[in-house]
Structures are given as structure tokens and as C-alpha cells.
Amino acid sequence: MGPPITLAISDAVACITLSRPPVNAIDDAWLARLDDAIDAVERASGVDAGVAALLIRSTERAFCAGADLALMRSRYETPEGRARMVAFVREIQRVYARLERLGVVTIAEIGGAALGGGLELALACDLRIVADTARLGLPEARLGLIPGAGGTQRLTRIAGEAAAKRLILGVDVITGEEAAALGLAQYVAPAEELATRARALADRIATLPPAAIAACKRCIASAIEERDEGYELELVATGELLASQETQNRVRRFLEGKR
């Protein structure tokens, strides 16, 4: 059996592939590999060159079905085990927050089930492209739990209170088409076209100037957090980008009709 997660970098696109059969259940080793992959993407990215887009996809029938329930069961019967499980969820939060803060555009390609911690992983990405037949949900309440790896927070911010309550309190599992309609996903595609469209999206984003992308992400994050300095961040970023040779070249080519 190969590694549960692999990373490949081609030009300006990095691809993390989730490969833990049968459903990419999250355990300690899987999470450590994801953390290592994020490290590598960080090292390969930069304002002048390197990775500009990160695509996360799966080789399994599920994108990711969430935390390994066998691991949870082995830990919940004692106070010490429960403390270890809380620490594990805290570690998932940390790794997902790292993914969210990356200076590159992150894209989740969801062809199968993205449930629990799997959907929480996708919600930590900037963009989600889903197959129309994919299944998405946060059904933890059914097990007497909560989506504690960022699910209550990110889903509410992304899709609003009504959608968050539907999925979390109503434990609804929805299709890719419904996810797009609710704002959970920005793109939806027929299942047989998903991989091609996801890669095309990553390739298109990879042509954008990395410094501009990183600045856009910082300003959007400021708006989400409702920080007053968001407008000032826009001004600082604009000044920095105007001084960039990359920006100047692109504006010149545009004005010359050389798009």
C-alpha cells in the first residue's frame, strides 16, 4: 500500500492526492502527511515564482469521509483517551488553518463523499469544485458530536446561518448541485468532466501573478473577519503591486492589446 497522501508539482500547480483506502479516513499518519505536503507547497511558492495554485483531489471513491471512527472508539472510553482525541481534533484544526492561510489559491476537487472532517478540509480551501453527484455533509450530530475541526465556523461564514443549520442541525447530506445552489461550492460539473475542469481551473489561476493572489487573499480574509483595517490593507497592497515589475509588464501588455 502506498502513502496515504502524495504531492506532485508541475510548473505553477501543486496537486495533493488523498489515497488512504477506502474513504480517506483521517488518522494521525494521514494528518501528518497532509501537514508535510503543506510545508512543501509553502517552500515551493513565492511572490516571484513557484506554485500559485494547489489542487486537492482523491483517488478513492470518497473525497474524504472524515475522522477515523475506529481511532475515535479506541480513545473515548477513558479520560486520558478523550484528552488525546481532543488533542487530535485540535491538530486537525491547526493543519486546516495552515491550508487556509496559504498564499496560493487552494482548490478542493470533490468527486465523491466529503463528510465531516472531509468537508471541513474542503471548507478550508479557497475554492470548491464538485461533481453534480457528489455528497457533502456534516453529520456529526448523528453520532452525538459536533463538526469540531472548523466546520461550525467556516460553513457559517461561507454559506450563512441557514445553510449551516440545515447541514449541522438537520444532518442533511446534499448533492454537489445542491451545494453549489447553497453557496458551499463555487463550481459544479458532471462527474465525468470533474477532473478535467478542476485542472483547467488550477491551470488558469496559475497564470496569475502570485503577489497579486497573495494580496487578494489577505484582503478578503480581512473582510471576512470584519477588521476595520481591511481598506488600508487594500491600499498597502495596491502600492506594493504597482511597484511590481510583473504588474507593470501586465498592464503594458494589456494596453498594447497583447493579452
Secondary structure, DSSP 8 states (H G I E B T S, - for coil): ---SEEEEEETTEEEEEE--TTT--B-HHHHHHHHHHHHHHHHHB-SSSSB-EEEEEESSSEEE--B-HHHHHTTTTSHHHHHHHHHHHHHHHHHHHHHHH-SSEEEEEESSEEETHHHHHHHTSSEEEEETT-EEE--GGGGT---TTTHHHHHHHHHHHHHHHHHHTS--EEEHHHHHHHTS-SEEE-GGGHHHHHHHHHHHHTTS-HHHHHHHHHHHHHHHTT-TTHHHHHHHHHHHHHT-HHHHHHHHHHHTT--
